[in-house]
Amino acid sequence: MTALPVLSPDVPLAYNDAMNTPADSPEQASAPDGRRPGGPLRKGWTTGACATAATKAALTALLIGDFPDPVIITLPRGETPAFALAMERLGDGFAEAGIVKDAGDDPDVTHGATVISRVRRLPPGSGIRFAAGDGVGTVTRPGLPIGVGEPAINPVPRSMMTTEIEAICAKQGIAADIEVTIAIPGGTEIARQTWNPRLGIVGGLSILGTTGIVNPFSCAAWIHSIHRGIDVARAIGLTHVLGATGSTSENAAQKSLGLPQEALLDMGDFAGGLLKYLRVHPVPRLTIAGGFAKMAKLAQGALDLHSSRSQIDMAFLASLVEKEQLTQSLSDRIQSANTALEVHEITTENGIDLAPEIAARARLTALDTLRGAPVSVDVIVTDRKGLILAHAT
């Protein structure tokens, strides 16, 4: 479903390009090599946009003998970027073209991968067919936008390619009976760094994108993957899912609860994205797991747990200490602490365990956000080594 920015030692998995929010399109797809260390972050191109450009170039060559280079496509919001070809091959009854994906300044594991389209004509009446080549996955579980057994080429990229194919065929006065095989050499290995295995997409990457544009560090891509994970869990009949802030808390909670891989949702910092989707698409039971600091933020009422978008309220943490235990000196130490971890160390030294109260209050925040949806919630708080400190049910 690109390596995400590291948010904490409790690290989430990676994502495979963006299903992004609207963006202004750069004029040229052939952006400079490498990531710029300063200045505005560059936008990039989804695998779907690259596949569309490669398909247009390959089909044009198949029908008229020449590869357009650069090749211009129209994105869903009307932008018309131009893509330089990285490879071209015209064979007996087929043509291939490849585009090197430029993800701009987004930490996307498919950045630099070559997206190849191979096209060939089919018998009359066949229509347009899509196939998964080397490094592109196949859907094996229900709940995704593409049916089981289909190549993992999402609806918008299919639509983009179909539009280009139909326009080219119409111009040549022939029916659009075309097979398109999309490949990403090395994609099988890259896919291990993505959410695809958990979503039941086997054998490689997905061809994604709703706008064709990758926004640097897009939250939308991550949240979309959370939603698809919930869709898959519901479709295969799971009644219990786990949303964790990262790998340490996820491993601890999964071991404790005995949940299958399909139940694991890479919530990361996006508790709100998880809870608001479950409000409308409920699963009977949700466990939220995270480290002391992240769960303290959720306990405060924050739904975005990233350090740049929510902060620990030390006065709030001090208020959780029983009045008979909260001396002025201890209150001052807590409120002058630099981090939640320091607060945890201070309170533990004084025989005070804040984790159960944090877990209980984080659970209340989750229930408030669900607004009565039929989802039972429990919250697990872990330390940095994966030891469970508290479990509120």
TILUMDREN-97025 format. One record per residue (C-alpha): residue number from 1; residue in three letters; x, y, z. Coordinates in steps of 0.02 Angstrom, whole numbers, plus 50000, padded with zeros to 5 digits. Example, Ala and Ser with C-alpha at 12.3 -4.5 7.8 and 13.67 -1.06 7.14 Angstrom:
2
+------+------+-------+-------+-------+
: resi : resn :     x :     y :     z :
+------+------+-------+-------+-------+
:    1 :  Ala : 50615 : 49775 : 50390 :
:    2 :  Ser : 50684 : 49947 : 50357 :
+------+------+-------+-------+-------+
This chain:
393
+------+------+-------+-------+-------+
: resi : resn :     x :     y :     z :
+------+------+-------+-------+-------+
:    1 :  Met : 50000 : 50000 : 50000 :
:    2 :  Thr : 50392 : 50206 : 50033 :
:    3 :  Ala : 50476 : 50228 : 50189 :
:    4 :  Leu : 50380 : 50334 : 50310 :
:    5 :  Pro : 50467 : 50466 : 50413 :
:    6 :  Val : 50527 : 50395 : 50578 :
:    7 :  Leu : 50412 : 50463 : 50713 :
:    8 :  Ser : 50476 : 50370 : 50866 :
:    9 :  Pro : 50570 : 50212 : 50912 :
:   10 :  Asp : 50398 : 50131 : 50897 :
:   11 :  Val : 50414 : 50132 : 50707 :
:   12 :  Pro : 50276 : 50097 : 50581 :
:   13 :  Leu : 50292 : 50009 : 50415 :
:   14 :  Ala : 50315 : 50090 : 50245 :
:   15 :  Tyr : 50193 : 50141 : 50111 :
:   16 :  Asn : 50189 : 50117 : 49923 :
:   17 :  Asp : 50153 : 50287 : 49845 :
:   18 :  Ala : 50012 : 50404 : 49876 :
:   19 :  Met : 49824 : 50410 : 49862 :
:   20 :  Asn : 49843 : 50594 : 49887 :
:   21 :  Thr : 49753 : 50755 : 49919 :
:   22 :  Pro : 49736 : 50882 : 49776 :
:   23 :  Ala : 49897 : 50968 : 49724 :
:   24 :  Asp : 49961 : 51088 : 49594 :
:   25 :  Ser : 50053 : 50991 : 49460 :
:   26 :  Pro : 50231 : 51032 : 49411 :
:   27 :  Glu : 50250 : 51072 : 49227 :
:   28 :  Gln : 50377 : 50935 : 49193 :
:   29 :  Ala : 50386 : 50757 : 49258 :
:   30 :  Ser : 50572 : 50751 : 49224 :
:   31 :  Ala : 50621 : 50831 : 49390 :
:   32 :  Pro : 50804 : 50843 : 49440 :
:   33 :  Asp : 50887 : 50685 : 49505 :
:   34 :  Gly : 50899 : 50666 : 49693 :
:   35 :  Arg : 50811 : 50748 : 49838 :
:   36 :  Arg : 50843 : 50932 : 49867 :
:   37 :  Pro : 50913 : 50970 : 50040 :
:   38 :  Gly : 50830 : 51141 : 50051 :
:   39 :  Gly : 50691 : 51245 : 49979 :
:   40 :  Pro : 50513 : 51191 : 49942 :
:   41 :  Leu : 50482 : 51004 : 49939 :
:   42 :  Arg : 50456 : 50933 : 49764 :
:   43 :  Lys : 50297 : 50842 : 49720 :
:   44 :  Gly : 50314 : 50677 : 49629 :
:   45 :  Trp : 50214 : 50553 : 49524 :
:   46 :  Thr : 50116 : 50400 : 49574 :
:   47 :  Thr : 50144 : 50228 : 49502 :
:   48 :  Gly : 49975 : 50250 : 49417 :
:   49 :  Ala : 50032 : 50406 : 49325 :
:   50 :  Cys : 50194 : 50321 : 49272 :
:   51 :  Ala : 50100 : 50166 : 49213 :
:   52 :  Thr : 49981 : 50275 : 49112 :
:   53 :  Ala : 50124 : 50368 : 49027 :
:   54 :  Ala : 50214 : 50206 : 48990 :
:   55 :  Thr : 50055 : 50129 : 48919 :
:   56 :  Lys : 50021 : 50277 : 48807 :
:   57 :  Ala : 50199 : 50273 : 48739 :
:   58 :  Ala : 50197 : 50085 : 48711 :
:   59 :  Leu : 50028 : 50082 : 48624 :
:   60 :  Thr : 50072 : 50228 : 48513 :
:   61 :  Ala : 50229 : 50135 : 48457 :
:   62 :  Leu : 50133 : 49973 : 48432 :
:   63 :  Leu : 50008 : 50057 : 48317 :
:   64 :  Ile : 50114 : 50185 : 48224 :
:   65 :  Gly : 50292 : 50125 : 48249 :
:   66 :  Asp : 50365 : 50273 : 48348 :
:   67 :  Phe : 50381 : 50302 : 48535 :
:   68 :  Pro : 50332 : 50478 : 48591 :
:   69 :  Asp : 50469 : 50543 : 48705 :
:   70 :  Pro : 50428 : 50634 : 48812 :
:   71 :  Val : 50251 : 50569 : 48826 :
:   72 :  Ile : 50113 : 50684 : 48889 :
:   73 :  Ile : 49962 : 50621 : 48986 :
:   74 :  Thr : 49813 : 50704 : 49067 :
:   75 :  Leu : 49790 : 50676 : 49253 :
:   76 :  Pro : 49619 : 50665 : 49337 :
:   77 :  Arg : 49623 : 50848 : 49389 :
:   78 :  Gly : 49675 : 50909 : 49218 :
:   79 :  Glu : 49864 : 50927 : 49238 :
:   80 :  Thr : 49965 : 50874 : 49085 :
:   81 :  Pro : 50140 : 50820 : 49139 :
:   82 :  Ala : 50271 : 50755 : 49017 :
:   83 :  Phe : 50369 : 50597 : 49058 :
:   84 :  Ala : 50538 : 50549 : 48984 :
:   85 :  Leu : 50554 : 50367 : 48931 :
:   86 :  Ala : 50683 : 50261 : 49020 :
:   87 :  Met : 50664 : 50113 : 48903 :
:   88 :  Glu : 50574 : 50065 : 48743 :
:   89 :  Arg : 50557 : 49903 : 48647 :
:   90 :  Leu : 50456 : 49862 : 48491 :
:   91 :  Gly : 50438 : 49676 : 48459 :
:   92 :  Asp : 50334 : 49554 : 48359 :
:   93 :  Gly : 50155 : 49599 : 48407 :
:   94 :  Phe : 50199 : 49695 : 48564 :
:   95 :  Ala : 50280 : 49854 : 48625 :
:   96 :  Glu : 50354 : 49903 : 48793 :
:   97 :  Ala : 50396 : 50070 : 48871 :
:   98 :  Gly : 50464 : 50112 : 49043 :
:   99 :  Ile : 50459 : 50265 : 49155 :
:  100 :  Val : 50572 : 50291 : 49306 :
:  101 :  Lys : 50462 : 50345 : 49449 :
:  102 :  Asp : 50508 : 50510 : 49530 :
:  103 :  Ala : 50421 : 50527 : 49698 :
:  104 :  Gly : 50489 : 50703 : 49721 :
:  105 :  Asp : 50542 : 50732 : 49901 :
:  106 :  Asp : 50423 : 50603 : 49972 :
:  107 :  Pro : 50503 : 50455 : 50064 :
:  108 :  Asp : 50423 : 50329 : 49946 :
:  109 :  Val : 50504 : 50158 : 49925 :
:  110 :  Thr : 50454 : 50154 : 49741 :
:  111 :  His : 50557 : 50311 : 49705 :
:  112 :  Gly : 50680 : 50266 : 49567 :
:  113 :  Ala : 50588 : 50107 : 49517 :
:  114 :  Thr : 50550 : 50080 : 49332 :
:  115 :  Val : 50367 : 50058 : 49289 :
:  116 :  Ile : 50352 : 49960 : 49126 :
:  117 :  Ser : 50198 : 49937 : 49018 :
:  118 :  Arg : 50190 : 49799 : 48887 :
:  119 :  Val : 50044 : 49809 : 48766 :
:  120 :  Arg : 49978 : 49692 : 48632 :
:  121 :  Arg : 49820 : 49681 : 48528 :
:  122 :  Leu : 49685 : 49555 : 48573 :
:  123 :  Pro : 49552 : 49470 : 48466 :
:  124 :  Pro : 49400 : 49578 : 48420 :
:  125 :  Gly : 49276 : 49597 : 48562 :
:  126 :  Ser : 49403 : 49564 : 48699 :
:  127 :  Gly : 49404 : 49743 : 48765 :
:  128 :  Ile : 49541 : 49810 : 48876 :
:  129 :  Arg : 49623 : 49687 : 48994 :
:  130 :  Phe : 49750 : 49719 : 49131 :
:  131 :  Ala : 49882 : 49596 : 49190 :
:  132 :  Ala : 50014 : 49594 : 49326 :
:  133 :  Gly : 50192 : 49577 : 49264 :
:  134 :  Asp : 50351 : 49553 : 49364 :
:  135 :  Gly : 50345 : 49648 : 49528 :
:  136 :  Val : 50160 : 49693 : 49524 :
:  137 :  Gly : 50048 : 49605 : 49649 :
:  138 :  Thr : 49886 : 49508 : 49637 :
:  139 :  Val : 49737 : 49533 : 49754 :
:  140 :  Thr : 49700 : 49378 : 49860 :
:  141 :  Arg : 49578 : 49445 : 49990 :
:  142 :  Pro : 49410 : 49534 : 49977 :
:  143 :  Gly : 49383 : 49711 : 50040 :
:  144 :  Leu : 49496 : 49804 : 49919 :
:  145 :  Pro : 49437 : 49911 : 49772 :
:  146 :  Ile : 49494 : 49773 : 49653 :
:  147 :  Gly : 49420 : 49598 : 49655 :
:  148 :  Val : 49508 : 49440 : 49713 :
:  149 :  Gly : 49620 : 49368 : 49577 :
:  150 :  Glu : 49642 : 49535 : 49489 :
:  151 :  Pro : 49809 : 49622 : 49465 :
:  152 :  Ala : 49837 : 49755 : 49599 :
:  153 :  Ile : 49804 : 49900 : 49481 :
:  154 :  Asn : 49682 : 50017 : 49567 :
:  155 :  Pro : 49526 : 50091 : 49486 :
:  156 :  Val : 49591 : 50266 : 49449 :
:  157 :  Pro : 49751 : 50207 : 49362 :
:  158 :  Arg : 49644 : 50083 : 49263 :
:  159 :  Ser : 49529 : 50225 : 49213 :
:  160 :  Met : 49676 : 50337 : 49164 :
:  161 :  Met : 49752 : 50201 : 49056 :
:  162 :  Thr : 49583 : 50157 : 48980 :
:  163 :  Thr : 49554 : 50339 : 48930 :
:  164 :  Glu : 49723 : 50349 : 48842 :
:  165 :  Ile : 49701 : 50180 : 48757 :
:  166 :  Glu : 49528 : 50222 : 48692 :
:  167 :  Ala : 49585 : 50391 : 48626 :
:  168 :  Ile : 49734 : 50316 : 48534 :
:  169 :  Cys : 49632 : 50173 : 48460 :
:  170 :  Ala : 49492 : 50290 : 48406 :
:  171 :  Lys : 49619 : 50400 : 48318 :
:  172 :  Gln : 49682 : 50247 : 48223 :
:  173 :  Gly : 49506 : 50189 : 48184 :
:  174 :  Ile : 49519 : 50023 : 48276 :
:  175 :  Ala : 49427 : 49945 : 48423 :
:  176 :  Ala : 49511 : 49956 : 48593 :
:  177 :  Asp : 49548 : 49770 : 48612 :
:  178 :  Ile : 49712 : 49785 : 48706 :
:  179 :  Glu : 49803 : 49690 : 48842 :
:  180 :  Val : 49909 : 49795 : 48961 :
:  181 :  Thr : 50036 : 49710 : 49072 :
:  182 :  Ile : 50117 : 49821 : 49203 :
:  183 :  Ala : 50282 : 49770 : 49281 :
:  184 :  Ile : 50401 : 49846 : 49408 :
:  185 :  Pro : 50566 : 49752 : 49409 :
:  186 :  Gly : 50618 : 49722 : 49589 :
:  187 :  Gly : 50442 : 49759 : 49648 :
:  188 :  Thr : 50422 : 49593 : 49739 :
:  189 :  Glu : 50565 : 49638 : 49855 :
:  190 :  Ile : 50509 : 49819 : 49875 :
:  191 :  Ala : 50333 : 49761 : 49920 :
:  192 :  Arg : 50399 : 49680 : 50079 :
:  193 :  Gln : 50426 : 49856 : 50146 :
:  194 :  Thr : 50243 : 49902 : 50116 :
:  195 :  Trp : 50073 : 49855 : 50188 :
:  196 :  Asn : 50033 : 49745 : 50037 :
:  197 :  Pro : 50067 : 49577 : 50123 :
:  198 :  Arg : 49945 : 49622 : 50263 :
:  199 :  Leu : 49814 : 49676 : 50140 :
:  200 :  Gly : 49825 : 49512 : 50045 :
:  201 :  Ile : 49915 : 49582 : 49893 :
:  202 :  Val : 50045 : 49452 : 49848 :
:  203 :  Gly : 50188 : 49450 : 49725 :
:  204 :  Gly : 50229 : 49634 : 49717 :
:  205 :  Leu : 50176 : 49814 : 49725 :
:  206 :  Ser : 50012 : 49902 : 49690 :
:  207 :  Ile : 49983 : 50026 : 49550 :
:  208 :  Leu : 49905 : 50169 : 49645 :
:  209 :  Gly : 49852 : 50350 : 49639 :
:  210 :  Thr : 49693 : 50452 : 49636 :
:  211 :  Thr : 49767 : 50615 : 49572 :
:  212 :  Gly : 49928 : 50553 : 49491 :
:  213 :  Ile : 50029 : 50666 : 49605 :
:  214 :  Val : 50128 : 50621 : 49761 :
:  215 :  Asn : 50128 : 50757 : 49893 :
:  216 :  Pro : 50286 : 50753 : 50000 :
:  217 :  Phe : 50255 : 50669 : 50168 :
:  218 :  Ser : 50070 : 50651 : 50128 :
:  219 :  Cys : 49963 : 50599 : 50275 :
:  220 :  Ala : 49827 : 50546 : 50153 :
:  221 :  Ala : 49927 : 50396 : 50091 :
:  222 :  Trp : 49948 : 50328 : 50266 :
:  223 :  Ile : 49767 : 50357 : 50317 :
:  224 :  His : 49707 : 50277 : 50156 :
:  225 :  Ser : 49806 : 50120 : 50200 :
:  226 :  Ile : 49725 : 50116 : 50372 :
:  227 :  His : 49554 : 50123 : 50290 :
:  228 :  Arg : 49597 : 49984 : 50169 :
:  229 :  Gly : 49658 : 49877 : 50314 :
:  230 :  Ile : 49490 : 49899 : 50399 :
:  231 :  Asp : 49399 : 49857 : 50238 :
:  232 :  Val : 49496 : 49695 : 50220 :
:  233 :  Ala : 49469 : 49648 : 50403 :
:  234 :  Arg : 49281 : 49673 : 50384 :
:  235 :  Ala : 49274 : 49580 : 50218 :
:  236 :  Ile : 49358 : 49424 : 50288 :
:  237 :  Gly : 49250 : 49427 : 50445 :
:  238 :  Leu : 49374 : 49480 : 50578 :
:  239 :  Thr : 49293 : 49538 : 50739 :
:  240 :  His : 49448 : 49609 : 50824 :
:  241 :  Val : 49579 : 49729 : 50753 :
:  242 :  Leu : 49733 : 49812 : 50825 :
:  243 :  Gly : 49788 : 49991 : 50791 :
:  244 :  Ala : 49963 : 50023 : 50854 :
:  245 :  Thr : 50076 : 50175 : 50850 :
:  246 :  Gly : 50222 : 50071 : 50790 :
:  247 :  Ser : 50312 : 49905 : 50784 :
:  248 :  Thr : 50361 : 49890 : 50968 :
:  249 :  Ser : 50185 : 49914 : 51037 :
:  250 :  Glu : 50111 : 49813 : 50894 :
:  251 :  Asn : 50223 : 49663 : 50928 :
:  252 :  Ala : 50185 : 49669 : 51114 :
:  253 :  Ala : 49998 : 49682 : 51090 :
:  254 :  Gln : 49991 : 49550 : 50953 :
:  255 :  Lys : 50087 : 49428 : 51061 :
:  256 :  Ser : 49972 : 49461 : 51209 :
:  257 :  Leu : 49810 : 49450 : 51109 :
:  258 :  Gly : 49857 : 49317 : 50982 :
:  259 :  Leu : 49791 : 49415 : 50834 :
:  260 :  Pro : 49825 : 49365 : 50652 :
:  261 :  Gln : 49924 : 49477 : 50534 :
:  262 :  Glu : 49764 : 49529 : 50444 :
:  263 :  Ala : 49702 : 49611 : 50605 :
:  264 :  Leu : 49850 : 49728 : 50620 :
:  265 :  Leu : 49816 : 49907 : 50565 :
:  266 :  Asp : 49967 : 50023 : 50551 :
:  267 :  Met : 49885 : 50167 : 50642 :
:  268 :  Gly : 50046 : 50261 : 50674 :
:  269 :  Asp : 50004 : 50435 : 50736 :
:  270 :  Phe : 49834 : 50439 : 50651 :
:  271 :  Ala : 49718 : 50384 : 50791 :
:  272 :  Gly : 49585 : 50501 : 50722 :
:  273 :  Gly : 49597 : 50427 : 50548 :
:  274 :  Leu : 49571 : 50253 : 50621 :
:  275 :  Leu : 49431 : 50297 : 50741 :
:  276 :  Lys : 49330 : 50406 : 50623 :
:  277 :  Tyr : 49330 : 50271 : 50489 :
:  278 :  Leu : 49279 : 50138 : 50616 :
:  279 :  Arg : 49137 : 50253 : 50669 :
:  280 :  Val : 49058 : 50224 : 50498 :
:  281 :  His : 49133 : 50052 : 50460 :
:  282 :  Pro : 49133 : 49967 : 50631 :
:  283 :  Val : 49226 : 49811 : 50686 :
:  284 :  Pro : 49161 : 49734 : 50849 :
:  285 :  Arg : 49323 : 49755 : 50947 :
:  286 :  Leu : 49469 : 49876 : 50931 :
:  287 :  Thr : 49629 : 49872 : 51031 :
:  288 :  Ile : 49739 : 50027 : 51026 :
:  289 :  Ala : 49920 : 50004 : 51079 :
:  290 :  Gly : 50058 : 50129 : 51098 :
:  291 :  Gly : 50200 : 50193 : 51203 :
:  292 :  Phe : 50178 : 50296 : 51361 :
:  293 :  Ala : 50199 : 50465 : 51274 :
:  294 :  Lys : 50085 : 50429 : 51125 :
:  295 :  Met : 49947 : 50360 : 51236 :
:  296 :  Ala : 49966 : 50509 : 51353 :
:  297 :  Lys : 49925 : 50622 : 51205 :
:  298 :  Leu : 49773 : 50516 : 51163 :
:  299 :  Ala : 49723 : 50525 : 51346 :
:  300 :  Gln : 49731 : 50715 : 51334 :
:  301 :  Gly : 49610 : 50708 : 51187 :
:  302 :  Ala : 49734 : 50724 : 51042 :
:  303 :  Leu : 49691 : 50621 : 50888 :
:  304 :  Asp : 49848 : 50661 : 50789 :
:  305 :  Leu : 49992 : 50597 : 50894 :
:  306 :  His : 50138 : 50665 : 50792 :
:  307 :  Ser : 50262 : 50771 : 50888 :
:  308 :  Ser : 50240 : 50918 : 50768 :
:  309 :  Arg : 50051 : 50920 : 50786 :
:  310 :  Ser : 50018 : 50883 : 50970 :
:  311 :  Gln : 50118 : 50908 : 51129 :
:  312 :  Ile : 50121 : 50825 : 51299 :
:  313 :  Asp : 50037 : 50931 : 51432 :
:  314 :  Met : 50145 : 50908 : 51587 :
:  315 :  Ala : 50013 : 50990 : 51697 :
:  316 :  Phe : 49890 : 50859 : 51635 :
:  317 :  Leu : 50010 : 50720 : 51684 :
:  318 :  Ala : 50033 : 50798 : 51856 :
:  319 :  Ser : 49843 : 50802 : 51877 :
:  320 :  Leu : 49837 : 50613 : 51858 :
:  321 :  Val : 49935 : 50587 : 52019 :
:  322 :  Glu : 49828 : 50553 : 52172 :
:  323 :  Lys : 49814 : 50711 : 52278 :
:  324 :  Glu : 49887 : 50629 : 52433 :
:  325 :  Gln : 50042 : 50580 : 52332 :
:  326 :  Leu : 50065 : 50743 : 52238 :
:  327 :  Thr : 50182 : 50850 : 52342 :
:  328 :  Gln : 50227 : 51023 : 52280 :
:  329 :  Ser : 50403 : 50963 : 52245 :
:  330 :  Leu : 50341 : 50817 : 52142 :
:  331 :  Ser : 50218 : 50927 : 52047 :
:  332 :  Asp : 50357 : 51049 : 52006 :
:  333 :  Arg : 50470 : 50909 : 51944 :
:  334 :  Ile : 50333 : 50837 : 51833 :
:  335 :  Gln : 50284 : 51004 : 51759 :
:  336 :  Ser : 50464 : 51051 : 51723 :
:  337 :  Ala : 50503 : 50882 : 51643 :
:  338 :  Asn : 50566 : 50884 : 51465 :
:  339 :  Thr : 50477 : 50729 : 51401 :
:  340 :  Ala : 50338 : 50608 : 51447 :
:  341 :  Leu : 50472 : 50475 : 51470 :
:  342 :  Glu : 50553 : 50585 : 51603 :
:  343 :  Val : 50383 : 50601 : 51689 :
:  344 :  His : 50365 : 50413 : 51686 :
:  345 :  Glu : 50537 : 50394 : 51765 :
:  346 :  Ile : 50500 : 50526 : 51898 :
:  347 :  Thr : 50333 : 50451 : 51948 :
:  348 :  Thr : 50401 : 50273 : 51948 :
:  349 :  Glu : 50542 : 50326 : 52064 :
:  350 :  Asn : 50408 : 50390 : 52182 :
:  351 :  Gly : 50307 : 50230 : 52178 :
:  352 :  Ile : 50172 : 50303 : 52064 :
:  353 :  Asp : 50108 : 50211 : 51911 :
:  354 :  Leu : 50023 : 50329 : 51788 :
:  355 :  Ala : 50005 : 50201 : 51647 :
:  356 :  Pro : 49836 : 50128 : 51703 :
:  357 :  Glu : 49756 : 50301 : 51714 :
:  358 :  Ile : 49829 : 50351 : 51546 :
:  359 :  Ala : 49762 : 50192 : 51468 :
:  360 :  Ala : 49589 : 50221 : 51543 :
:  361 :  Arg : 49581 : 50401 : 51485 :
:  362 :  Ala : 49647 : 50358 : 51311 :
:  363 :  Arg : 49507 : 50230 : 51300 :
:  364 :  Leu : 49379 : 50365 : 51343 :
:  365 :  Thr : 49448 : 50477 : 51205 :
:  366 :  Ala : 49429 : 50335 : 51082 :
:  367 :  Leu : 49251 : 50298 : 51137 :
:  368 :  Asp : 49205 : 50482 : 51127 :
:  369 :  Thr : 49273 : 50489 : 50949 :
:  370 :  Leu : 49175 : 50333 : 50899 :
:  371 :  Arg : 49014 : 50422 : 50954 :
:  372 :  Gly : 48919 : 50267 : 51001 :
:  373 :  Ala : 48973 : 50158 : 50855 :
:  374 :  Pro : 48961 : 49972 : 50898 :
:  375 :  Val : 49147 : 49953 : 50933 :
:  376 :  Ser : 49214 : 49893 : 51100 :
:  377 :  Val : 49382 : 49974 : 51141 :
:  378 :  Asp : 49530 : 49927 : 51249 :
:  379 :  Val : 49697 : 50017 : 51262 :
:  380 :  Ile : 49871 : 49947 : 51295 :
:  381 :  Val : 50016 : 50055 : 51353 :
:  382 :  Thr : 50192 : 49988 : 51326 :
:  383 :  Asp : 50367 : 50043 : 51369 :
:  384 :  Arg : 50506 : 50063 : 51241 :
:  385 :  Lys : 50558 : 49883 : 51260 :
:  386 :  Gly : 50383 : 49817 : 51227 :
:  387 :  Leu : 50335 : 49778 : 51407 :
:  388 :  Ile : 50149 : 49805 : 51435 :
:  389 :  Leu : 50128 : 49935 : 51571 :
:  390 :  Ala : 49938 : 49942 : 51573 :
:  391 :  His : 49785 : 49872 : 51484 :
:  392 :  Ala : 49619 : 49964 : 51502 :
:  393 :  Thr : 49463 : 49870 : 51449 :
+------+------+-------+-------+-------+
